[in-house]
């Protein structure tokens, strides 16, 4: 019986540790998660919470990946909601991952503050629960922090730290990774931005990430990205109309093949395309 459980769990736990480093959001994944300095939608709560206060409207987002690497046992889904207030933006989020024998779930609460439309800071409180059938469950609490600043109207720098307090699962060290990330986002023109980021899990080598997003017409965006260590390519498309943003992304794994995911964001109170609405809110020409 023990061997049978090991047979099922070990491969999934190994893959989970790799996949967990992919922050959710179809747009984010199509940019190879290079968007730490962009962070301009509700899924920033999972990536860089500082970016949440770039928006003065409320959003709700849903993301789903039905079979990462072709394995339905690794299906995962996320939901997030952000509400703007005069004292900052507050967001909540949730995640579920796995199947009957092994499951992870997480709830989050985040706060982000805007200093003079130039400096943004954020903190996320995470409660992460792990459950193994017939073996019970356990939970861990940890903090994420982030920052973002506009160096110029078209150039941003951002950073984030995940698991700041080095929380663990039970008595096992480093099961929840501590990840440091920093990067830049640059608007070549208002409808075209490039993103460059570096990510460091303290237990592994640093990873470089690159992404490009182009709003080819008012309602359609195309995206592409690349990451090394491990190497993966990504691409995606976004359809943005009125309050609805529908995103699709795909990325490759050098050994495990293609993974598909989709996301939906509803933006309430945003009357123009996202990049234009943020520029208007921040007073950027």
N, C-alpha and C positions, 0 to 999 in steps of 0.2 A: 504493500500500500504506500509506504514512504517513497519507494522508487517511482511509483506511478505519479505521485504528486510532484516529485522533482522533475519528472519527464515533462509534465504540463507547465509547471511554473517557471522553471529556470529560463527557457527560451523567451517567454513572455516578459519576465522581469528584466532580462537583458535588453530586449527591444524597447521596453517601456522606458528604461533609463536613457536610451538614445532619443526616443520620440518626445519625451517630456521636455527636451530642450527646444522644441519647436513651439513658440508661443502661438496661441490660436488666432484665427482670423484669416479668411481666405486671401484678403489683400496682403496681409503681413507675410503669409507663406509664399505667395507668388513673388514677393520681393526678397525671398530667402531670409526673412526676418532681419533685414538690414535697416529697419525703420525706427530705431531707438530715438533718433533726432527728428522724426516726422510725427509719429504718435498722435494722429489727428482724428481718431474715431473712438467709439466706445470700447473697443478691444484693447485700448491702451491700458486698461485696468490690469491686464495680464502681462503687459510688456514694460511700459514706462508710464506710471500713473501721473507723472507731471504733465503729460500731454493733454489730459482730460480738461484742464482749465483753459485750453485754447478755444473751447467752444462755449457759446452762451445759449445753447439750445439743448434740449433733452434728447437722448437716444436710447434705443434698445437694440441689441444685437443677438443673433443666434448663429452658431457655427456648428457644423457637423462633418465628421470624417467617417464614412461608414465602414471602410475596410482598409486601414493603413497597411501598405506592403502586401495587399491582397488577403489579409487575415481579418475576418469579421470579429474575431475575439478581441482585437485591438480597437474596436470602434470607440469613438469619443465624441462628446458634445459639450458645448459651452454656451452660456447665456450671460449677458451683461446689461446693465442699465446705469445711465448717468443722469443726474439732475443738477442743473446749475443753481447756485444761490449767491446772494450778495457777499457772503463770507468765504466763497470757494465752491468747488464742485464735489459732490459726493456720488460715489458709484458702488454698486454691489454686483457680484458675479458668482457664478457657480460652474462646476465642472463634474462630469462623470466619465469614467474610463473603465474598460474591461468587460468581463462577462461573469457568469454565475460563480465560477470557482475563485476568481480573483477580481476585485473591483477597487478602484480609487474614486473618491469624491472630494470635492473641495468647495468651500464657500469663502468669499472675499468681501471685504469692506475697504474702500479706498477714499482718500481725501486729497484734493489737489488745489493749489492756490496760485493765483496769478499776481505777480508783482509788476505793476506798471506796464503790462502788455509786452514785457521783455524777458522776464525771468519767471520760470514756472517750477514748482516743486510738488512732489506727491509722495504719499506713503500708502501701502496696502497691507492689511492684516489678513492673514491666510489661516484657515483651519482645514487641515488636510487629513482625511480619514482613509485608512487602508483596511480592507476586509478580505480574509481568506476563508473559504467555506470549511466548516468543521474546526477551524483554528481560531475563530474570533476576529476581533478587529482592534485597531489602535489608532490614535490621532496625534497629530503634531501641530503646533502653532508656530508660525514664523512671519517675519516682516520682509517686505520689499520696499525699496525707496528708489526715487528717480528725480532727475533734474533736467531742465531743458532751457536753453537761452537762445535768443535771436542775436547773433553776432552782427548781422546786417539784415535788411528786409528780406533778402532772398537766401540767407545762409543761417542754418541752425546747428547747434551742437547739443547733444544729449547724452545722458548716462543713466544706468540703472544697476542696482545690486539686488539680487534675488537671494532669499534666505539669509538675511543680514545677521541673524542671531545664531546661525549654524545649528538649527534644529535637526534632530535625527528621528528615525523610526525606532521606538523602543530603545534598546541599548546598542544598536548597530550604527556605526559612524558613517557619515557621507552618503546615506541612502537618499537623502534629499540634497541635491547639489547646491552649492553656493556658486552663483554665476555673476561675474562682473561684465558689464557691457558698456561700450561707448561708441559714438559715431557722429557723422555729419550728414546733413541733408541740404541739398542745394537746388534752387529753382533756376534752371538754365533760362527758361521762359516761364510765364505763369502757368502754362499747361504741361510743362515737362520738368520733372525733378529726378535727381539721382541721389542715391543713398549709399553710404559706405559705413560699415560698422565692424567692430572687433569684439568678439565674445570670448571670455575665459572662464571655463569651469575650473575651479582651483585644483581639481584632480587630474586635469587633462591639458593638452596643448591648446593654445589660442586658435580661434577660428576667424577667418576673414569673411565678410559678407558684403555683397553688392546687389543693389536693386535699382530698377528704373521704372518710372510710371509716366505714361503719356496719355493725356486726355485728347484723343484724336478728334472727337466732336463733342458737343455739349453733353451728350448722354452716354458716351462710351469711353472707357479707359482700358488701355492694355498695359500689361506689366510683365517684367522678366527679372530674373535674378540668378545669382551664382554664389555658392559657398564652398570653401575648402575645409578639409579636416573635420568630418568626411566630405568628400566632393558630392555636391548635388546641384542640379539645375532646376529652375522653377519658372513657371509662367502662369499667367492668368488674365482674366478679363472682368471688368466691372460694368454693369449697366445701372445708370443713375438717372432716375426720373422722379420728379417731384420729391416726396419724402422717402422714397424707396431706393435703396442701394442693394443690388443683387450681385454677389461676387462668386467667381469660380476660380479654383487654382489647381495646379498639378505640379508635382515635383518628382524627381527621379532619385533612386538610391542605386549605388553602383552594384549592389548584390541582390537587392530585394525588389527591384522594379519600380513601377509607377504607383503613386498615391493620389487620389482625387479627394477634394473637399469643396464645400460650398458654404456660403454665409449670406445672411440677410440682415440689413440694418434699416431701421425706421428712424428718421430724424424729424422731430416735431419742433416747428418754429424756425427751421432753416429754409429761406426762400430762394437761395441761389446755390450753384454748385459748391461743393465742400471747400475747395481751395479758395474760391472767391469769398465765401462767407467768412472764413477765418481771417483773410486779409482785411475784410471790411470791419470785422469785430476788433481786430488789433490795430486798426488804423494804418495798415500798410498799403502803399500805392501800388 
